[in-house]
Amino acid sequence: QVQLVESGGGLVQAGGSLRLSCAASGNIFSINVMGWYRQAPGKERELVAGIRSGYRANYADSVRGRFTISRDNAKNAVYLQMNSLNSEDTAVYYCNAASDYPRINYWGQGTQVTVSS
């Protein structure tokens, strides 16, 4: 089992920045990929960014160029640097970790990001 804890959410003005952090614990050896999802009110949960060791990160089109995901294997953590935030970025952001064999997804409890305009 893997436990994920997010931090760094909050209220920020449009154009501002936030840095989200996610720390993983438990059976971390099973994790192959980590990423960030978000869910806005009335919308489906969507992938924001993901990263797999040895591969380039992937981003949603809406955040590419503004957000940067990074992973620190030594600290069992993943981060999301969010710049040039706008109102459409307002959502609950969830840390995700996944194993390949078997395929299992782990989720954090979420952290609220609110962008005022």
QUISULGI-V479463 format. One record per helix or strand. SS is the DSSP state (helix for helix, strand for strand). FROM is the first residue (numbers start at 0). TO is the last residue. If there is no record, write none. Layout:
ss = {SS & SS}
from = {FROM & FROM}
to = {TO & TO}
//
This chain:
ss = {strand & strand & strand & helix & strand & strand & strand & strand & strand & strand & helix & strand & strand & strand}
from = {1 & 9 & 17 & 27 & 32 & 45 & 57 & 63 & 66 & 76 & 86 & 90 & 103 & 110}
to = {6 & 12 & 25 & 29 & 38 & 51 & 58 & 63 & 71 & 81 & 88 & 98 & 106 & 115}
//
